[in-house]
Amino acid sequence: MRVQIASEPGRPDRDNEDFAAAAPGLFVVVDGAGTPAGVGSGCVHSVAWYARNLGGLLLGAATDVGVGLDEALAVGIERVNALHAGTCDLGHPGSPSATVALARVSGERLDYLVLSDAVVVLDLVDQEPAVITDDRLAEVIARLGEPGELPAVGSGEHSERLRGRVEQLAAYRNQAGGFWVASTKPEAAGQALAGSTPLSELGAVALLSDGASRLVDSFDLMSWPELLAVLRKDGPAELITRTREAEASDPQGTRWPRGKASDDATAVLWVSGN
């Protein structure tokens, strides 16, 4: 068994709001949901602080194979709540949040969990890859619609539009009929997508933040089998390098409208010994 991890902030002058870690037979990616300037959170801590603490506590909870992955995530959320309940307003709708991808070897199977738009890609033997991601956030955004063309990334109008969208989405976050993320409600863990696959059918598994999956699901520059081929041949760092090259070719988001010119990007690859 072999594990490779790469993670890089979207900009060198900003904290990386992604977190990734591995323990024997256990892998996690947490993608903190960055917020535009001017959007309140009720919290004295940063999104990066939240992602790091949730990731570490989740990893610890999930090492017990007798605990389900959804239960481990709920425990992680509860423990982060305990870290800052005395200093922060945990009832604030903008409290720091994150998406989660988690995988764990359990006997002869691999169990996995995805909450919100992180991605788990199962490299199945003699089959097309299975891609697991939670598209409820995208569905809410589609229902809200976009008023006309998106302005250039980085412009004042783009920032204002993004700020308004984040404020709109707060009403749908961790609500029935909306979308679910890791934040202050442990019950969100029960809304995660979870499953299991036999190790005998699995060649590898990749866990990606949405900043590392965009070459496929946002930019349409490669397929999932091609992404897995890059990861297997050249590693997660090469996938991020190629993502940065694509982002740099479209700095204003003309070809690929998006919230950030360059997003934090994290990829974990585990190659089975089968």
N, C-alpha and C positions, 0 to 999 in steps of 0.2 A: 504494500500500500504506500502511496506517495501523495503528499499534499503540497500545493504551491499556493501562495497568497501574494497579491499585489493590491495596493490601495494608494490613491493619489488625490489630493484636493483639486478642485476645479481650477483654482488659482493659487499660485505659490504664496500670496500674501494673506490668504484666509485659512482658518482652521479646517481640517478635514472633518466633515460631519458624518463620515462613514466609519464603521468599526468592523473589523474582521478578526477572527481567532479560530484556533483549532486545538482540540485535545484528542487523545487516541480515540478514533472512531466517531468524532464529533466535530461539526463545523458550523460556524455561524457568521452571518453578515447582517449588520444593522445599519440602515441608511436613515440618518437623521433628516427630518423634514425642515429644511432651511426656510426662513421667513424673510420677506422684504423689510427694509428699514421702515419704521413707522407703525409696524403691526405689533400690538401689545401681546405679552405672554403671561403676565402675572407671576413670572418666575425670575429669580435673580441669576439663574444658571443658563448657560448657553446650550444650544442644540447639540454641540459636540460633547459637552459634559453628559447630557442625557444619553446619547448614543453609546458612549464609552461605558457608562455605568450599567445601562441595561444590558449591553453585550457581555460584560464580565459576569454580571449576576445571572444572566440567562445561561451562560456556559457552565457556571457552577451548578445551577439547578438541574440542568439537563445531563450532567454526568451520571446521575442516578438513573439507570435504565428501567427501574421500576416506576419512574414518573413519566407520564405521557408528555409529549412535546408541548401540547397545548397547556397542560398543567404547569410545566416548567416555565413557559412564557408568562402565565398568570402570576406565578411566584416571583419572577423577575420584575414584573411591573409593580407588584406590591412592595418589593424590597426597595426599588428606586423611589416609590412614593414615600417610604419611611425615611429616606435620606434627606428629603427636602420639604416634608409636610410642615415643619416648624418655621420655615423661612419663606415659603411660596404659596400662592393661591392655587391649589390643585383643582379647583372648580372653574378656573378661567378657561374659556373655550380655546384660547391660543396657547395653552400649556405645551411645552416641547413634546414632540412626538417623533415616531420613526416607523419605518417599514422593516420587516424581518424575514430572513430566509435561514432555515435551520435544517440540518440533516444529521442523522445519527445511525450508526451501525448497531443493529440489535439482533444478535444471533446470526441467522442466515438471511436477514433482510436489511434493507435500508429504509428507515422512516424519514419523512420529510414534512416540513411545515412552511407555509408562506403566508404572511400577513401584509396586505396591500401590494404595491407594485415592484417589490423585489422579485427575483426570478430564480427558480431552480430548474436546471436543465439536466435531464437524465439521459446519458449516452448509452442507449440500450443496444445489446448485442444483436446484430443482424436485423435491426428495426430502425425506423426513423426516431430521432430524439423525442422524448416527452418533455414538454415545456409547461411548467406550472407557475402561473402568476395570477394575482387577484386583480381583476379589471374593474372593480366597483368604483374606484376613484375616477377612472376614465369615463365610465358610464355617467357619473354625476356631472363631470365637466361637459360631456356631450349634451346633457339635458339643459345645462345652463347656457350653452352656446357661446359664440364669440361675436361681439358686435363689429363686424367688418374685419379687414385684414389686420394682422398683428403688426404693430410698429417695430422698428429696428431694435434688436436686443441692445440693452445698455442705454437707450434713450430715456428721457424723462417720461414720455408718454408710455413707453413699455413698462417702466417701473410702477407708474400709477395704475396701469391696467392689471399688472400682476398683484399689486397690493389689494386692489378691489376684489380680484378673484379669490385670493386667500381669505379675505374677510367673508366672502360669500360662502366658501366651502366650510367655514367653521360651523355653520348651522347644520351641516350634513355629516360632520365627523363623529364617528362612533354613535351613530343613530340608525335605527331600523329604516331601511329604504335609502340609506346613504352609503358611506364607506367606513371601513374599520382600520385603525392603526394602533400601534402600541403608544400609549400616552399615560393617562392616570386611571383608566378603567380596566381592571384585571379581566373583566368579562369579555373584552375585545379578543382575548386569546381564543375563546370558544368560537369566534367567527373566522378563524384562520382556515386556509385550505390545507388539508393534511392527507397523507397517503403513505403507501409502503410498496416496495418492489423487491423481488428476490435478488440477492447479490449475484446469483448465477446468471441473471439476465442483464447485469449491469457492468459496463466497461469503465464508466467514470461518472462523476456528478460535478456540475458546476453551480456555484452560488454566486449571484450577481446583484449588485445594486443597479438601479435603473440607469445610472451614468455609465455603467459598463455593458449594458445590453443595447444601447441606442444604435449601434451600427446595424443591428437587425431590426429591432421593433420601432425605431423612430426614423432612422436614415435609410433603411432598406438597401444597405450596401453589401450585405452578406446574408446568408441563410444560417439557421441554427447549426446544421452539420458543418458549415464552413467556420463558424465561430468555435465550435468544439475542436476542429482541426487546428486552428491557430493556438488554442489553449494547450492542446496535446503536444504540438510540435515546438512552439516557441514560448509558451507560458503566459500567465496572466499579465505580466508587465508588457508584453508585446501587444496584447489586445488593447490595453490602455493607450499605448503609443499610437496605434492605428486610430483609435477614437479621437485622440487629441489632433491628429493630422486632419481628420475629417472636420472636426469643429473649427480648426483654424482656417479651413478653406471657405467657411461660411460664417464669418464672425458676427454678422448682423442678423442672422437667422432668416435670411431671404429664401434660401433653398429648403431649410428645415426649421420652420417656426418653432421656438422653444422658449422656456422660461429663463434658462441660463445659457450663455454662449458655451461655457465649459462647466460640466457638473462634476462633483466628486465621483470617482469611479473606483469600484472595488470588485475583485474577482477572486474566488477560491476554486481551485480544481483539486479533486480527489480522484486518483486513478486506482481502480480496484486491482487487487492482486490475483483475481480469478483468471 
